[in-house]
Amino acid sequence: MMKDNSLIVSIIMNCHNGETFLKQSIDSIINQSFKNWELIFFDNVSDDNSLEIVESFNDKRIKVFKSEKFINLYHARNEAIQKAKGKYICFLDTDDYWERNKIEEQVNFLENNRNFEMVYSNFYTIKKDNIKYIQNNYNLPEGKIVKDLLKKYSIGILTACIKKKIFENILFDEKTNIIGDFDFFVKLSCDYNIGCIQKPLAFYRDHENNLSKKKLGVYINELNYWIKNNNKRYKKLGISLINIKILLFKLRLKNFLKILGV
């Protein structure tokens, strides 16, 4: 493990009524082998016990910020990033958690591989019945991986560790509610090298196997918005969006069949 005590990792945790698994999530931060972190806990007008839970930890590394009004997730992510003081930024949502060595392994990777601006890893997905499985059963790509991500998207934001300076050039699209992570990492992967640790370092809770009708409609609209706004840009780079267009077609068909009750 590196010995630079001045190096801080900022962990962004956005919260809106996240009490159910919040203690486990924060415990997984407290128990990290890498100790020089700050948690930017950004509460988005919760009316459950989330604030009481986070404040019960009584740890000076935990910094609580409260939004005056409800804002969407990607606006909240951008607001929290502005509060961060670390060299690197990680993200953990209130229902997910990390392996104990997650931050240490990723910081060591980035400090020893200066040509990479970000590193991610594989992760476990946990179903409602607590059955877990490895999300990606193949070698994950690294480098400038935009074409790989547009063929098969593989980055879970809970696994990412990103140099803070990247956020001077790229932020989350606040017009999105569902695909903001995808949009961010695709943009980042166009211009920067992304590294990968192949083993799982995080646990993601899958609360819903299928998109609800409402969420499915939002997802379709946002993908359509994304294609319209990015088609020319990626075409100039010689990058095809055909897989995203096929996905959009399949989602529209699925939505149509739901409306018909099929």
DOFI-89791 format. One line per 10 residues: number of its first residue (from 1); their letters; for each residue y, z, x of N, C-alpha, C. Coordinates in nm, 3 decimals, decimal comma, m for minus. Layout:
! DOFI-89791
NUM	a	Y Z X Y Z X Y Z X | ...
//
This chain:
! DOFI-89791
1	mmkdnslivs	m0,120 0,000 0,084 0,000 0,000 0,000 0,125 0,000 0,087 | 0,225 m0,075 0,044 0,348 m0,084 0,121 0,423 0,049 0,120 | 0,508 0,071 0,221 0,574 0,200 0,238 0,725 0,195 0,216 | 0,776 0,087 0,159 0,920 0,075 0,135 0,958 0,158 0,012 | 1,009 0,278 0,035 1,043 0,368 m0,075 1,165 0,324 m0,154 | 1,240 0,226 m0,103 1,358 0,178 m0,173 1,322 0,071 m0,277 | 1,202 0,018 m0,269 1,161 m0,087 m0,361 1,124 m0,026 m0,496 | 1,193 m0,070 m0,599 1,169 m0,020 m0,734 1,116 m0,133 m0,822 | 1,019 m0,100 m0,905 0,971 m0,193 m1,007 1,022 m0,146 m1,143 | 1,089 m0,234 m1,215 1,138 m0,202 m1,349 1,036 m0,250 m1,452
11	iimnchnget	0,999 m0,160 m1,541 0,904 m0,193 m1,648 0,980 m0,197 m1,780 | 0,974 m0,311 m1,847 1,044 m0,328 m1,973 0,947 m0,300 m2,087 | 0,983 m0,204 m2,173 0,904 m0,176 m2,291 0,995 m0,181 m2,414 | 0,975 m0,284 m2,494 1,051 m0,297 m2,619 0,972 m0,232 m2,731 | 1,042 m0,159 m2,817 0,972 m0,081 m2,919 1,040 m0,092 m3,054 | 0,961 m0,122 m3,156 1,003 m0,105 m3,296 0,885 m0,048 m3,372 | 0,893 0,083 m3,401 0,786 0,153 m3,472 0,651 0,135 m3,402 | 0,647 0,176 m3,277 0,525 0,156 m3,196 0,448 0,283 m3,169 | 0,456 0,383 m3,257 0,402 0,515 m3,226 0,250 0,519 m3,206 | 0,175 0,429 m3,270 0,029 0,442 m3,278 m0,038 0,449 m3,140
21	flkqsidsii	m0,001 0,359 m3,050 m0,065 0,353 m2,919 0,034 0,382 m2,806 | 0,152 0,429 m2,840 0,258 0,443 m2,741 0,222 0,541 m2,629 | 0,163 0,652 m2,663 0,129 0,751 m2,559 0,032 0,691 m2,457 | m0,068 0,619 m2,504 m0,164 0,557 m2,412 m0,095 0,456 m2,321 | m0,001 0,380 m2,378 0,072 0,280 m2,298 0,152 0,346 m2,187 | 0,227 0,452 m2,222 0,310 0,520 m2,122 0,223 0,596 m2,022 | 0,113 0,654 m2,069 0,020 0,720 m1,976 m0,027 0,623 m1,868 | m0,051 0,498 m1,907 m0,100 0,400 m1,809 0,007 0,365 m1,706 | 0,134 0,386 m1,742 0,244 0,369 m1,645 0,254 0,493 m1,555 | 0,253 0,609 m1,615 0,261 0,735 m1,540 0,150 0,742 m1,436
31	nqsfknweli	0,032 0,692 m1,472 m0,085 0,704 m1,385 m0,099 0,590 m1,284 | 0,002 0,503 m1,274 m0,005 0,395 m1,176 m0,012 0,450 m1,034 | m0,089 0,384 m0,949 m0,097 0,424 m0,809 0,037 0,398 m0,738 | 0,112 0,299 m0,785 0,247 0,273 m0,736 0,343 0,361 m0,816 | 0,416 0,449 m0,748 0,493 0,552 m0,817 0,643 0,520 m0,829 | 0,691 0,422 m0,753 0,836 0,399 m0,747 0,878 0,298 m0,854 | 0,870 0,342 m0,979 0,904 0,257 m1,091 1,008 0,323 m1,180 | 1,069 0,243 m1,264 1,152 0,294 m1,373 1,104 0,226 m1,501 | 1,098 0,302 m1,608 1,063 0,246 m1,738 1,190 0,230 m1,821 | 1,222 0,105 m1,854 1,334 0,077 m1,944 1,277 0,070 m2,084
41	ffdnvsddns	1,290 0,181 m2,156 1,237 0,189 m2,293 1,350 0,152 m2,388 | 1,338 0,036 m2,451 1,444 m0,016 m2,537 1,398 m0,006 m2,682 | 1,453 0,093 m2,752 1,412 0,116 m2,891 1,496 0,032 m2,986 | 1,426 m0,039 m3,074 1,489 m0,134 m3,165 1,487 m0,077 m3,307 | 1,565 0,031 m3,327 1,584 0,095 m3,459 1,450 0,139 m3,519 | 1,369 0,210 m3,441 1,244 0,265 m3,494 1,274 0,378 m3,592 | 1,192 0,387 m3,698 1,206 0,500 m3,791 1,075 0,580 m3,800 | 0,990 0,565 m3,697 0,870 0,648 m3,687 0,890 0,750 m3,575 | 0,785 0,795 m3,512 0,797 0,899 m3,408 0,801 0,843 m3,266 | 0,833 0,716 m3,252 0,832 0,654 m3,119 0,924 0,725 m3,020
51	leivesfndk	1,047 0,753 m3,061 1,143 0,817 m2,970 1,098 0,957 m2,931 | 1,043 1,030 m3,027 0,995 1,165 m2,996 0,882 1,160 m2,894 | 0,795 1,061 m2,907 0,681 1,048 m2,814 0,730 1,018 m2,674 | 0,819 0,919 m2,660 0,865 0,881 m2,525 0,944 0,994 m2,461 | 1,026 1,065 m2,540 1,106 1,174 m2,484 1,022 1,295 m2,446 | 0,903 1,306 m2,503 0,815 1,420 m2,472 0,760 1,413 m2,329 | 0,768 1,298 m2,265 0,717 1,285 m2,129 0,807 1,354 m2,027 | 0,934 1,366 m2,058 1,026 1,441 m1,972 1,015 1,397 m1,825 | 1,022 1,266 m1,804 1,012 1,207 m1,670 1,141 1,132 m1,642 | 1,208 1,165 m1,531 1,338 1,105 m1,499 1,329 0,954 m1,476
61	rikvfksekf	1,210 0,905 m1,450 1,193 0,761 m1,429 1,196 0,684 m1,562 | 1,185 0,756 m1,671 1,187 0,693 m1,804 1,330 0,695 m1,857 | 1,385 0,577 m1,882 1,524 0,563 m1,927 1,525 0,502 m2,066 | 1,578 0,577 m2,162 1,573 0,536 m2,302 1,706 0,473 m2,343 | 1,696 0,355 m2,404 1,813 0,286 m2,459 1,784 0,255 m2,606 | 1,890 0,262 m2,687 1,873 0,242 m2,831 1,964 0,130 m2,880 | 1,906 0,037 m2,951 1,985 m0,070 m3,012 2,058 m0,015 m3,134 | 2,183 m0,055 m3,152 2,260 m0,008 m3,267 2,216 m0,074 m3,397 | 2,158 m0,192 m3,386 2,107 m0,263 m3,504 1,980 m0,336 m3,465 | 1,900 m0,376 m3,564 1,775 m0,446 m3,534 1,805 m0,586 m3,482
71	inlyharnea	1,741 m0,621 m3,370 1,753 m0,755 m3,313 1,613 m0,808 m3,286 | 1,598 m0,940 m3,276 1,463 m0,992 m3,258 1,410 m0,960 m3,118 | 1,279 m0,976 m3,101 1,211 m0,931 m2,979 1,272 m0,990 m2,853 | 1,302 m1,120 m2,856 1,346 m1,184 m2,732 1,492 m1,153 m2,699 | 1,571 m1,125 m2,799 1,704 m1,070 m2,775 1,691 m0,931 m2,713 | 1,598 m0,851 m2,768 1,575 m0,716 m2,715 1,523 m0,720 m2,571 | 1,435 m0,815 m2,540 1,387 m0,828 m2,402 1,504 m0,857 m2,308 | 1,589 m0,951 m2,346 1,704 m0,986 m2,261 1,798 m0,868 m2,243 | 1,821 m0,791 m2,349 1,907 m0,673 m2,339 1,848 m0,572 m2,242 | 1,719 m0,550 m2,250 1,652 m0,452 m2,163 1,656 m0,497 m2,016
81	iqkakgkyic	1,640 m0,626 m1,993 1,643 m0,680 m1,856 1,776 m0,648 m1,789 | 1,885 m0,653 m1,865 2,017 m0,625 m1,808 2,029 m0,480 m1,759 | 1,945 m0,391 m1,811 1,948 m0,250 m1,770 1,866 m0,223 m1,645 | 1,782 m0,319 m1,607 1,685 m0,297 m1,499 1,751 m0,300 m1,361 | 1,705 m0,214 m1,272 1,759 m0,206 m1,136 1,655 m0,243 m1,029 | 1,534 m0,276 m1,070 1,426 m0,301 m0,975 1,431 m0,437 m0,909 | 1,359 m0,449 m0,799 1,342 m0,577 m0,732 1,249 m0,668 m0,812 | 1,152 m0,603 m0,879 1,056 m0,675 m0,962 1,061 m0,622 m1,105 | 1,026 m0,708 m1,199 1,024 m0,670 m1,340 0,887 m0,698 m1,399 | 0,833 m0,599 m1,470 0,708 m0,613 m1,544 0,737 m0,583 m1,692
91	fldtddywer	0,646 m0,626 m1,778 0,660 m0,604 m1,921 0,533 m0,538 m1,976 | 0,552 m0,437 m2,060 0,438 m0,376 m2,128 0,481 m0,339 m2,269 | 0,409 m0,391 m2,368 0,441 m0,357 m2,507 0,374 m0,226 m2,545 | 0,416 m0,169 m2,656 0,379 m0,032 m2,691 0,233 m0,014 m2,730 | 0,161 m0,122 m2,753 0,020 m0,108 m2,791 m0,077 m0,156 m2,683 | m0,023 m0,195 m2,568 m0,108 m0,242 m2,458 m0,105 m0,142 m2,343 | m0,193 m0,160 m2,244 m0,193 m0,069 m2,130 m0,249 m0,139 m2,006 | m0,235 m0,072 m1,891 m0,266 m0,132 m1,761 m0,378 m0,058 m1,689 | m0,444 m0,131 m1,599 m0,529 m0,068 m1,499 m0,440 0,012 m1,403 | m0,496 0,115 m1,342 m0,419 0,207 m1,259 m0,352 0,138 m1,139
101	nkieeqvnfl	m0,413 0,034 m1,086 m0,363 m0,031 m0,965 m0,283 m0,158 m0,995 | m0,246 m0,181 m1,119 m0,182 m0,307 m1,159 m0,055 m0,335 m1,079 | 0,040 m0,244 m1,081 0,168 m0,269 m1,013 0,147 m0,278 m0,862 | 0,068 m0,188 m0,805 0,048 m0,186 m0,660 m0,008 m0,319 m0,610 | m0,109 m0,371 m0,677 m0,169 m0,497 m0,633 m0,071 m0,613 m0,643 | 0,009 m0,613 m0,749 0,101 m0,725 m0,768 0,221 m0,718 m0,673 | 0,272 m0,599 m0,648 0,381 m0,584 m0,551 0,333 m0,624 m0,412 | 0,216 m0,579 m0,374 0,161 m0,617 m0,244 0,145 m0,769 m0,233 | 0,101 m0,830 m0,340 0,086 m0,977 m0,340 0,220 m1,045 m0,316 | 0,322 m1,004 m0,391 0,453 m1,070 m0,379 0,521 m1,040 m0,246
111	ennrnfemvy	0,503 m0,920 m0,194 0,563 m0,886 m0,065 0,495 m0,961 0,051 | 0,369 m0,994 0,032 0,293 m1,063 0,138 0,287 m1,214 0,120 | 0,337 m1,262 0,007 0,338 m1,406 m0,022 0,477 m1,443 m0,072 | 0,573 m1,452 0,018 0,714 m1,466 m0,019 0,747 m1,599 m0,087 | 0,656 m1,695 m0,082 0,682 m1,825 m0,146 0,653 m1,823 m0,297 | 0,601 m1,710 m0,346 0,577 m1,695 m0,490 0,686 m1,608 m0,551 | 0,734 m1,647 m0,668 0,840 m1,572 m0,737 0,784 m1,483 m0,847 | 0,659 m1,502 m0,878 0,594 m1,424 m0,983 0,445 m1,423 m0,958 | 0,379 m1,318 m1,007 0,234 m1,313 m1,005 0,185 m1,263 m1,141 | 0,072 m1,316 m1,186 0,011 m1,268 m1,311 m0,138 m1,248 m1,285
121	snfytikkdn	m0,210 m1,204 m1,386 m0,353 m1,179 m1,369 m0,426 m1,212 m1,499 | m0,556 m1,204 m1,491 m0,637 m1,209 m1,612 m0,619 m1,076 m1,686 | m0,673 m1,068 m1,808 m0,662 m0,943 m1,883 m0,776 m0,932 m1,984 | m0,798 m0,810 m2,030 m0,896 m0,786 m2,136 m0,826 m0,794 m2,271 | m0,895 m0,849 m2,369 m0,849 m0,843 m2,508 m0,936 m0,743 m2,582 | m0,872 m0,655 m2,658 m0,943 m0,552 m2,734 m0,930 m0,583 m2,883 | m1,043 m0,597 m2,950 m1,045 m0,622 m3,094 m1,036 m0,490 m3,171 | m1,024 m0,501 m3,302 m1,008 m0,382 m3,386 m1,125 m0,285 m3,373 | m1,244 m0,337 m3,350 m1,362 m0,251 m3,337 m1,379 m0,198 m3,195 | m1,273 m0,213 m3,112 m1,270 m0,166 m2,973 m1,364 m0,242 m2,880
131	ikyiqnnynl	m1,415 m0,353 m2,926 m1,492 m0,441 m2,836 m1,393 m0,517 m2,750 | m1,414 m0,516 m2,618 m1,322 m0,585 m2,529 m1,394 m0,698 m2,455 | m1,319 m0,800 m2,422 m1,373 m0,912 m2,347 m1,265 m0,969 m2,256 | m1,306 m1,035 m2,149 m1,210 m1,097 m2,058 m1,151 m1,219 m2,126 | m1,018 m1,227 m2,130 m0,950 m1,330 m2,206 m0,979 m1,471 m2,154 | m0,973 m1,489 m2,023 m0,987 m1,623 m1,965 m1,109 m1,630 m1,874 | m1,209 m1,704 m1,914 m1,334 m1,713 m1,836 m1,335 m1,837 m1,746 | m1,229 m1,852 m1,670 m1,220 m1,962 m1,575 m1,118 m1,924 m1,469 | m1,115 m1,998 m1,359 m1,019 m1,970 m1,252 m0,878 m2,004 m1,300 | m0,792 m1,906 m1,303 m0,655 m1,928 m1,350 m0,574 m2,002 m1,244
141	pegkivkdll	m0,482 m2,089 m1,287 m0,407 m2,171 m1,192 m0,295 m2,094 m1,123 | m0,251 m2,143 m1,008 m0,133 m2,089 m0,942 m0,056 m2,201 m0,874 | 0,069 m2,172 m0,839 0,159 m2,273 m0,784 0,262 m2,310 m0,890 | 0,307 m2,435 m0,889 0,393 m2,486 m0,997 0,299 m2,536 m1,107 | 0,273 m2,451 m1,204 0,160 m2,471 m1,295 0,202 m2,519 m1,433 | 0,318 m2,581 m1,444 0,367 m2,621 m1,577 0,267 m2,711 m1,649 | 0,207 m2,806 m1,580 0,112 m2,897 m1,645 m0,012 m2,821 m1,693 | m0,054 m2,723 m1,613 m0,169 m2,640 m1,653 m0,138 m2,561 m1,780 | m0,017 m2,502 m1,786 0,020 m2,421 m1,901 0,033 m2,504 m2,027 | 0,077 m2,628 m2,012 0,092 m2,715 m2,129 m0,043 m2,769 m2,176
151	kkysigilta	m0,143 m2,766 m2,088 m0,279 m2,804 m2,129 m0,350 m2,685 m2,191 | m0,341 m2,571 m2,123 m0,408 m2,450 m2,170 m0,327 m2,329 m2,126 | m0,255 m2,270 m2,220 m0,166 m2,159 m2,187 m0,248 m2,034 m2,154 | m0,219 m1,970 m2,041 m0,308 m1,864 m1,992 m0,237 m1,736 m1,949 | m0,105 m1,727 m1,963 m0,032 m1,611 m1,912 m0,005 m1,511 m2,024 | m0,052 m1,390 m2,004 m0,015 m1,279 m2,092 0,102 m1,206 m2,030 | 0,209 m1,185 m2,106 0,330 m1,126 m2,046 0,302 m0,986 m1,992 | 0,205 m0,916 m2,047 0,171 m0,783 m1,998 0,113 m0,785 m1,858 | 0,074 m0,905 m1,809 0,017 m0,915 m1,674 0,119 m0,963 m1,571 | 0,239 m1,000 m1,614 0,336 m1,063 m1,524 0,414 m0,961 m1,442
161	cikkkifeni	0,440 m0,996 m1,317 0,532 m0,922 m1,230 0,624 m1,027 m1,168 | 0,755 m1,016 m1,195 0,849 m1,125 m1,167 0,965 m1,073 m1,083 | 1,007 m1,151 m0,985 1,125 m1,114 m0,908 1,247 m1,113 m1,000 | 1,325 m1,006 m0,994 1,436 m0,992 m1,087 1,538 m1,106 m1,075 | 1,554 m1,160 m0,954 1,655 m1,264 m0,934 1,628 m1,387 m1,021 | 1,503 m1,406 m1,064 1,468 m1,519 m1,150 1,548 m1,515 m1,280 | 1,577 m1,392 m1,327 1,645 m1,378 m1,456 1,793 m1,413 m1,449 | 1,842 m1,443 m1,330 1,978 m1,497 m1,318 1,982 m1,642 m1,365 | 1,866 m1,707 m1,365 1,857 m1,849 m1,401 1,782 m1,874 m1,533 | 1,691 m1,785 m1,567 1,608 m1,805 m1,686 1,603 m1,675 m1,766
171	lfdektniig	1,630 m1,685 m1,896 1,612 m1,572 m1,986 1,525 m1,617 m2,103 | 1,493 m1,525 m2,192 1,413 m1,559 m2,310 1,502 m1,626 m2,414 | 1,445 m1,721 m2,485 1,517 m1,793 m2,591 1,526 m1,703 m2,714 | 1,646 m1,658 m2,744 1,665 m1,562 m2,854 1,656 m1,625 m2,992 | 1,640 m1,756 m2,998 1,622 m1,824 m3,126 1,476 m1,822 m3,171 | 1,388 m1,776 m3,082 1,245 m1,772 m3,115 1,202 m1,630 m3,151 | 1,093 m1,622 m3,229 1,036 m1,493 m3,266 0,890 m1,479 m3,222 | 0,825 m1,593 m3,194 0,683 m1,592 m3,160 0,655 m1,657 m3,024 | 0,720 m1,771 m2,996 0,682 m1,849 m2,877 0,773 m1,825 m2,757 | 0,852 m1,719 m2,760 0,946 m1,693 m2,651 0,880 m1,673 m2,516
181	dfdffvklsc	0,764 m1,606 m2,512 0,692 m1,587 m2,385 0,649 m1,723 m2,329 | 0,587 m1,803 m2,414 0,542 m1,937 m2,375 0,658 m2,019 m2,320 | 0,769 m2,022 m2,391 0,886 m2,099 m2,347 0,935 m2,051 m2,211 | 0,943 m1,919 m2,192 0,992 m1,862 m2,067 0,904 m1,901 m1,949 | 0,773 m1,883 m1,963 0,684 m1,909 m1,850 0,670 m2,057 m1,819 | 0,678 m2,142 m1,921 0,674 m2,286 m1,895 0,799 m2,327 m1,816 | 0,917 m2,276 m1,857 1,040 m2,307 m1,782 1,031 m2,256 m1,639 | 0,983 m2,133 m1,622 0,972 m2,075 m1,488 0,877 m2,156 m1,401 | 0,767 m2,200 m1,460 0,665 m2,270 m1,381 0,706 m2,411 m1,340 | 0,812 m2,463 m1,399 0,864 m2,595 m1,357 0,927 m2,589 m1,218
191	dynigciqkp	0,995 m2,478 m1,190 1,078 m2,470 m1,071 1,030 m2,372 m0,965 | 0,937 m2,283 m1,002 0,898 m2,176 m0,910 0,746 m2,168 m0,897 | 0,703 m2,119 m0,782 0,561 m2,096 m0,759 0,517 m1,965 m0,824 | 0,408 m1,973 m0,896 0,351 m1,857 m0,963 0,215 m1,826 m0,900 | 0,197 m1,702 m0,858 0,071 m1,659 m0,800 m0,019 m1,597 m0,905 | m0,145 m1,580 m0,870 m0,241 m1,524 m0,965 m0,342 m1,433 m0,896 | m0,367 m1,319 m0,959 m0,478 m1,231 m0,923 m0,583 m1,252 m1,031 | m0,699 m1,300 m0,993 m0,796 m1,349 m1,091 m0,858 m1,239 m1,178 | m0,866 m1,119 m1,127 m0,935 m1,014 m1,205 m0,842 m0,957 m1,313 | m0,896 m0,898 m1,418 m0,813 m0,839 m1,523 m0,746 m0,710 m1,475
201	lafyrdhenn	m0,615 m0,700 m1,500 m0,539 m0,581 m1,463 m0,471 m0,517 m1,583 | m0,499 m0,567 m1,704 m0,431 m0,516 m1,823 m0,521 m0,530 m1,945 | m0,481 m0,457 m2,050 m0,557 m0,455 m2,175 m0,463 m0,489 m2,290 | m0,496 m0,595 m2,363 m0,413 m0,644 m2,474 m0,485 m0,617 m2,607 | m0,416 m0,554 m2,700 m0,476 m0,528 m2,832 m0,449 m0,644 m2,927 | m0,556 m0,699 m2,978 m0,546 m0,807 m3,076 m0,558 m0,745 m3,215 | m0,444 m0,735 m3,284 m0,442 m0,668 m3,414 m0,477 m0,762 m3,529 | m0,465 m0,892 m3,505 m0,480 m0,986 m3,616 m0,550 m1,111 m3,565 | m0,669 m1,137 m3,617 m0,745 m1,252 m3,570 m0,681 m1,384 m3,610 | m0,622 m1,387 m3,727 m0,563 m1,510 m3,777 m0,416 m1,488 m3,811
211	lskkklgvyi	m0,337 m1,594 m3,791 m0,197 m1,586 m3,827 m0,183 m1,576 m3,979 | m0,098 m1,486 m4,025 m0,068 m1,480 m4,168 0,004 m1,607 m4,209 | 0,011 m1,633 m4,340 0,081 m1,753 m4,388 0,225 m1,754 m4,340 | 0,291 m1,636 m4,348 0,431 m1,627 m4,308 0,446 m1,657 m4,158 | 0,364 m1,590 m4,075 0,372 m1,611 m3,930 0,332 m1,752 m3,891 | 0,236 m1,808 m3,961 0,193 m1,944 m3,932 0,308 m2,041 m3,955 | 0,382 m2,020 m4,063 0,498 m2,105 m4,091 0,605 m2,094 m3,984 | 0,631 m1,971 m3,938 0,729 m1,949 m3,831 0,683 m2,015 m3,702 | 0,554 m2,000 m3,670 0,495 m2,059 m3,550 0,512 m2,211 m3,551 | 0,483 m2,272 m3,664 0,497 m2,418 m3,677 0,642 m2,460 m3,655
221	nelnywiknn	0,734 m2,390 m3,720 0,877 m2,424 m3,707 0,926 m2,409 m3,564 | 0,879 m2,303 m3,496 0,925 m2,280 m3,359 0,866 m2,381 m3,261 | 0,741 m2,420 m3,281 0,682 m2,524 m3,195 0,754 m2,657 m3,215 | 0,786 m2,688 m3,341 0,859 m2,811 m3,371 0,997 m2,809 m3,304 | 1,064 m2,693 m3,312 1,194 m2,673 m3,247 1,181 m2,690 m3,095 | 1,074 m2,633 m3,039 1,055 m2,638 m2,893 1,031 m2,782 m2,847 | 0,948 m2,855 m2,918 0,919 m2,995 m2,881 1,047 m3,079 m2,888 | 1,123 m3,064 m2,996 1,247 m3,142 m3,010 1,345 m3,113 m2,898 | 1,350 m2,987 m2,854 1,446 m2,948 m2,751 1,400 m2,976 m2,609 | 1,271 m3,000 m2,591 1,218 m3,013 m2,455 1,152 m3,147 m2,424
231	nkrykklgis	1,132 m3,230 m2,525 1,058 m3,355 m2,506 1,122 m3,443 m2,399 | 1,254 m3,463 m2,407 1,322 m3,551 m2,311 1,319 m3,492 m2,171 | 1,340 m3,360 m2,162 1,341 m3,293 m2,031 1,209 m3,312 m1,957 | 1,098 m3,286 m2,025 0,969 m3,294 m1,958 0,925 m3,439 m1,939 | 0,969 m3,526 m2,028 0,939 m3,669 m2,010 1,000 m3,721 m1,881 | 1,124 m3,676 m1,850 1,190 m3,716 m1,725 1,114 m3,667 m1,604 | 1,046 m3,552 m1,619 0,968 m3,495 m1,509 0,827 m3,554 m1,503 | 0,798 m3,645 m1,595 0,665 m3,706 m1,599 0,559 m3,614 m1,655 | 0,602 m3,518 m1,738 0,509 m3,419 m1,794 0,490 m3,446 m1,943 | 0,367 m3,462 m1,985 0,336 m3,493 m2,124 0,327 m3,366 m2,208
241	linikillfk	0,376 m3,373 m2,330 0,365 m3,262 m2,425 0,258 m3,291 m2,530 | 0,168 m3,383 m2,500 0,070 m3,426 m2,599 m0,015 m3,311 m2,652 | m0,053 m3,216 m2,565 m0,137 m3,105 m2,610 m0,062 m3,013 m2,705 | 0,069 m2,995 m2,683 0,149 m2,913 m2,772 0,167 m2,985 m2,906 | 0,182 m3,118 m2,901 0,196 m3,196 m3,024 0,066 m3,193 m3,105 | m0,048 m3,198 m3,036 m0,177 m3,189 m3,105 m0,192 m3,052 m3,170 | m0,152 m2,946 m3,096 m0,157 m2,810 m3,150 m0,070 m2,801 m3,276 | 0,049 m2,859 m3,271 0,140 m2,855 m3,386 0,076 m2,926 m3,505 | 0,013 m3,040 m3,480 m0,055 m3,113 m3,589 m0,165 m3,027 m3,651 | m0,246 m2,961 m3,567 m0,356 m2,878 m3,617 m0,303 m2,760 m3,699
251	lrlknflkil	m0,193 m2,700 m3,653 m0,134 m2,588 m3,726 m0,079 m2,632 m3,861 | m0,016 m2,750 m3,863 0,035 m2,802 m3,990 m0,079 m2,830 m4,088 | m0,189 m2,884 m4,036 m0,306 m2,909 m4,120 m0,363 m2,777 m4,173 | m0,372 m2,679 m4,085 m0,422 m2,547 m4,125 m0,335 m2,486 m4,233 | m0,204 m2,498 m4,217 m0,110 m2,445 m4,315 m0,125 m2,517 m4,449 | m0,140 m2,648 m4,444 m0,157 m2,728 m4,565 m0,283 m2,686 m4,640 | m0,392 m2,664 m4,566 m0,517 m2,622 m4,629 m0,506 m2,482 m4,689 | m0,427 m2,395 m4,623 m0,405 m2,260 m4,678 m0,332 m2,268 m4,811 | m0,232 m2,356 m4,816 m0,154 m2,373 m4,939 m0,244 m2,422 m5,052 | m0,338 m2,511 m5,018 m0,433 m2,563 m5,116 m0,541 m2,462 m5,153
261	gv	m0,549 m2,355 m5,073 m0,651 m2,254 m5,096 m0,788 m2,294 m5,048 | m0,792 m2,388 m4,951 m0,920 m2,437 m4,899 m0,970 m2,343 m4,789
//
